[in-house]
Amino acid sequence: MFDIGATELLLIAVVAILVIGPKDMPLALRTAGRWIGKVRKVSSHFRSGLDAMVREAELEDMEKKWKAQNEKIMREHPDGGPSEMEPTGAYPPEKQAELIKLTKERDKARAELDEANRVAEAAAKKSAAAGNASAEVEAEPAAEGEAAAEKAADPSKPASEG
């Protein structure tokens, strides 16, 4: 707003020192600072009041536009709504009943599948236990074969670890 350069500020400082004197300069600067602070506070308060008035005026304009638009829509559709209703996402009662029935059937099928998986796991464990007794006889040669396979898979291991 004010275009004060360095030379103008230097001139003001020299005049202030000559007129006020170096002894009273700190008090004068402190007083000037307080006055400047008060002026800034009043100006910001004034500015915020103007901004609030502008916002209220804009809101009133928007309310007028909305009211006019609402009246236009109500004139075009006196029954209270458009001739074709938009889908809401809700299902009619017949469709809702069908969806509930299908959900129950799906849950029942999942439960049957889980039960069949449990039976199959139990049978596999039983056959593994039965096969384990006969496999104990062959365990020693198989263990030697496994050690050889591990050594072949990881040749960096020394022979004493395997």
DASUL-V838957 format. One record per residue. RES is the residue in one letter. SS is DSSP state (A for helix, B for strand, O for the rest). PHI is phi in whole degrees, -180 to 180 (NA if undefined). Layout:
res = <RES | RES>
ss = <SS | SS>
phi = <PHI | PHI>
This chain:
res = <M | F | D | I | G | A | T | E | L | L | L | I | A | V | V | A | I | L | V | I | G | P | K | D | M | P | L | A | L | R | T | A | G | R | W | I | G | K | V | R | K | V | S | S | H | F | R | S | G | L | D | A | M | V | R | E | A | E | L | E | D | M | E | K | K | W | K | A | Q | N | E | K | I | M | R | E | H | P | D | G | G | P | S | E | M | E | P | T | G | A | Y | P | P | E | K | Q | A | E | L | I | K | L | T | K | E | R | D | K | A | R | A | E | L | D | E | A | N | R | V | A | E | A | A | A | K | K | S | A | A | A | G | N | A | S | A | E | V | E | A | E | P | A | A | E | G | E | A | A | A | E | K | A | A | D | P | S | K | P | A | S | E | G>
ss = <O | O | O | O | O | A | A | A | A | A | A | A | A | A | A | A | A | A | A | A | O | O | O | O | A | A | A | A | A | A | A | A | A | A | A | A | A | A | A | A | A | A | A | A | A | A | A | A | A | A | A | A | A | A | A | A | A | A | A | A | A | A | A | A | A | A | A | A | A | A | A | A | A | A | A | A | O | O | O | O | O | O | O | O | O | O | O | O | O | O | O | O | A | A | A | A | A | A | A | A | A | A | A | A | A | A | A | A | A | A | A | A | A | A | A | A | A | A | A | A | A | A | A | A | A | A | A | A | A | A | A | A | A | A | A | O | O | O | A | A | A | A | A | A | A | A | A | A | A | A | A | A | A | O | O | O | O | O | O | O | O | O>
phi = <NA | -95 | -102 | -107 | -93 | -67 | -68 | -65 | -64 | -64 | -63 | -63 | -63 | -65 | -64 | -64 | -65 | -69 | -79 | -83 | 99 | -67 | -71 | -95 | -62 | -59 | -65 | -65 | -66 | -63 | -63 | -63 | -63 | -64 | -65 | -64 | -61 | -64 | -64 | -64 | -62 | -64 | -67 | -68 | -63 | -62 | -64 | -66 | -64 | -63 | -61 | -63 | -65 | -65 | -61 | -63 | -64 | -64 | -63 | -62 | -62 | -64 | -63 | -64 | -63 | -64 | -64 | -63 | -66 | -64 | -63 | -63 | -64 | -67 | -68 | -71 | -127 | -69 | -76 | 103 | -166 | -67 | -66 | -110 | -82 | -81 | -66 | -98 | 99 | -83 | -98 | -66 | -56 | -64 | -66 | -62 | -63 | -64 | -65 | -64 | -61 | -64 | -64 | -64 | -63 | -63 | -64 | -65 | -64 | -63 | -64 | -64 | -65 | -62 | -64 | -63 | -64 | -65 | -63 | -65 | -64 | -64 | -66 | -65 | -65 | -64 | -70 | -67 | -66 | -69 | -73 | -68 | -65 | -77 | -79 | -65 | -66 | -93 | -66 | -65 | -65 | -68 | -65 | -66 | -67 | -65 | -63 | -66 | -67 | -64 | -66 | -68 | -73 | -129 | -71 | -76 | -75 | -71 | -67 | -72 | -76 | -72>
